[in-house]
Amino acid sequence: MKYLLLFPVLLGLSIPSRAVTTRMFKVLDTCARYRLKEKTALVAIKDLKLKYEGKDESEAELFLKLYCSVFTPNENVDF
């Protein structure tokens, strides 16, 4: 009987942790694609579902650089 209760509890605890890693992977992937010039700043902001009201490309680049710098392990990485 204990095993029947243990399985749903463990399953419930593991699903949110997977969702976090999936989202983190998508953010890192989008930032990397932006850095490799596969995506423009405005497209990357749209893919990341960020709230950005501006239309200027240079302002969008600065916004995305600041956002992506949070997810890079090395502070010396320049986007």
C-alpha positions in Angstrom: 0.0 0.0 0.0 2.9 2.3 0.8 4.3 1.8 -2.7 1.0 2.9 -4.3 1.2 6.2 -2.4 4.9 6.7 -3.0 4.7 6.4 -6.8 2.2 9.3 -7.4 4.1 11.5 -4.9 7.5 10.9 -6.7 5.8 11.4 -10.1 4.3 14.7 -8.9 7.7 16.0 -7.6 9.6 15.0 -10.8 7.3 16.7 -13.4 7.9 20.3 -12.3 11.6 19.9 -12.3 11.6 18.6 -15.9 9.5 21.6 -16.9 12.1 24.0 -15.5 15.0 22.3 -17.3 13.0 22.3 -20.6 12.4 26.0 -20.3 16.0 26.7 -19.3 17.2 24.8 -22.4 14.9 26.8 -24.7 16.2 30.1 -23.2 19.8 29.0 -23.6 19.2 27.7 -27.1 17.5 30.9 -28.2 20.3 33.1 -26.7 22.9 31.0 -28.5 21.0 31.2 -31.8 20.8 35.0 -31.3 24.5 35.2 -30.6 25.3 33.1 -33.7 23.2 35.5 -35.7 20.7 32.8 -36.6 17.9 35.0 -35.1 17.4 38.7 -34.9 16.8 40.4 -31.5 13.1 40.9 -32.2 12.6 37.3 -33.2 14.5 36.0 -30.2 12.4 38.3 -27.9 9.2 36.9 -29.5 10.5 33.3 -29.1 11.3 33.9 -25.5 7.8 35.4 -24.9 9.3 38.5 -23.2 7.3 41.6 -22.7 9.0 44.2 -25.0 7.1 47.3 -26.1 9.8 49.0 -28.2 10.2 48.7 -31.9 13.8 49.8 -32.3 16.2 47.0 -33.2 19.2 48.5 -31.3 17.1 48.9 -28.2 15.9 45.3 -28.6 19.5 44.1 -28.9 20.4 45.7 -25.6 17.3 44.3 -23.9 18.2 40.8 -25.1 21.9 41.1 -24.2 20.9 42.0 -20.6 18.4 39.1 -20.5 20.8 36.5 -21.9 23.6 37.6 -19.7 21.7 36.3 -16.7 21.8 32.8 -18.2 25.5 32.6 -19.1 27.8 31.0 -16.5 30.8 33.3 -17.6 30.4 37.0 -17.0 32.9 37.8 -19.7 30.7 36.5 -22.6 29.8 39.3 -24.8 26.7 39.0 -27.0 
